[in-house]
């Protein structure tokens, strides 16, 4: 399984956006984009560059590689409704993102690892694919065997208040009750720029 293993702090500096809590400390110490001659590079300017940076930012927020993201974008274009909102809807309903939003992991990277290591069941069946898309009525739960794991016994996360899911941290259970609203997606995203990038 391919993964982007580059440092999250470096990625965050490149995008000018804290992709994880620890990245905020890195960005506070080091300003500007990474690289030996970063200050000599031209920043901003063309519309294409603005669209590209927005696409890269969203791709890195949700932890997708380019091929995965492009495939998801094509699916969003085929679906009914606005393409940008469809894309964010699909990203929010990924299993790893749901685990993160429910407060069972501190970052999306950690949530991805928990899912890929097989700690969860979806509607009673064990899953290990972080990209599985959940729908209304689905129940994601920590496996009985994994509940004894020290990580889950000492969990102290906090669920994000979302209208489309119910999180029970005591019983380590997540229930999907609807579909994500546009305003409940990650803040600071301009999905229209991504749609324009792929419409070239």
N, C-alpha and C positions, 0 to 999 in steps of 0.2 A: 504494500500500500504506500503510495507516494505521499510525502509530507513536506511542508516547507519548514526547514529546521533553522532558518536564519534567525538571529536574535530579535525578540519582540521589540526591544528598545530601539534597535536600528531601524526596523520596519516603521515604528511609530514616528521616529524623527523624519523619515523620508516622506511620510504622508501628512505630517503636521497634526497628528491625531493620536491620542493615547489609546492604543489597541488593547491594553491590559492595565490593571492598577499599578503594577510595578514599573510600567513604562513611564508613568508620570514623574517618577524620581529621576529616571534617565534624562527625560526631556527638560527637567528643571536644571540639571547639571550641564547638559550639552544642548546648545541651540543650533538651529539650522539643519540642513540635510547632511547625511553622512558622506564621507569621502575626503580624500586629501585636498582636492581643489574645489570643494563644494561652493565656497564663496565666489568663485569665478564663473560658476554655471548660471545661465539665465533662468530665472524662475518666473512663472506666469507668462503672460503674453498671448499665445495662440489658444483658440477655443478647443482645438484638438488636445492640447496638453491638459487643459482643465478637465475635459471629459475623461481622458486616460487616468489622471490622478484620482478622480472620483471613483472610477471603476476599480482601480487597484486598492483604494482604501476600503471599499465595501467587501471586496474579495478577501482582503486580509482580516477584516473584522470578523467575518464568519468562517475563516480558515479554509477557503476553497482554492484549489489550483485553477489555472486558466481554462483548461479543458472542461473541468466540472462546471465552472461558472458560465462558460459560453453555452454549454448544453442546457443549463438551467434557464438561461436567457432566451434560448430558442423555444423552450417549453412555455415560458411566460408570454412570448409573442403569440403563440398559437392559442393560448387560453382566452376565455372571454374576459372582458374588462380592460382596465388600463394596464399596459405592460409593466410599467415601473412598480405599481402596487402589487401586481401578481408576483413579480420577482421577490419583493420584500416579504410577501406572504409565504412563498415557498421557503425562503431562507429562515424565517422565524419558526416554521413548523418542523425543521430538521430535529432529529432526536437529540443531537448534542447541544443544540441551542436551547431546547426545552429543558434539558437537565440543568443547564447554566441559569436560565431564567427562573427555574424553580428553587434555586438556592442550594442545590446539591453539589455544586462545584463553584470555585471562586473565579474561574476563567473558562472561556469556550475551549481552550486547549486541554484543560483538565477534564472538562465534560466529555470531550471527544475520546480521551484516553479511558475514562470510566466505561463509556459505552462500548468501545472497541475491545475492551478486556472482558466483556460479557457479564457485567454486573447487573444488567437490567433485563426485565421481561416486558414484552409488549403484548397486552391482552393474554397474558399467561404463557407466552412463548419467548424463550431466550433469544436476545438479539445481540449482534456485535457489529452492526453497520451504523455508523454515526449519521449517515445521510438519509436514513429512512424518514419519510415524511409522515407526520402524524395528522390525523383528522379528528373531527368532533366525535366523541364517544370512545376514543382510544384511552387506555389506561397504561401508563408506564410506571413500573414498580421495581424497586431493588429486589434482586433474587433473595430468597430466604437464607441461602448459604452466605451470601455477601453481606447480609445485615449484621452478621457477627464480626465482620471486618472492623478493625480499629478506626479506619477512616470514617465509616458510617456511624459507628457508635459515638464518636466524638464530634460529629458534624455540628457546626454552629452557624451555618449560612442563614440567609434571609431571603425569602421568596419575593420576587418583584410583583407588585400589584397589577395583575393583568386580567382583562375581562374574559379572555378565551381559555384560561386554564386554572385549575384548582390544585394547589400544592399542599400536601400534608407531610411536613418534615418529620413529624413524630413517627408516622408509619411508613415514611420513605416512599410515598405514593404520589403520582401526578395524574390528574384527569384532564383531558382536553374537552372543553365544553363548547367551543365555537371556533371562529377563525380570527386571526389577528387583525386589528384595525391599523390603518396607516400610522396614526399618531403613537401607537404602542411599539413601533419598530425602533431600532437604535437611533438615537438623536444625531443630528448633524449630517444626515444623508440627503443628497439631492439626486433622487433616482432618475429624474428626467435627463440628466447629463449622461447617465449610463445608457439609457434608451437611445439617445442621439449618437453615442459612440458606436453602438452596434448597428445603427441604421445607415452608416456611411456607405 
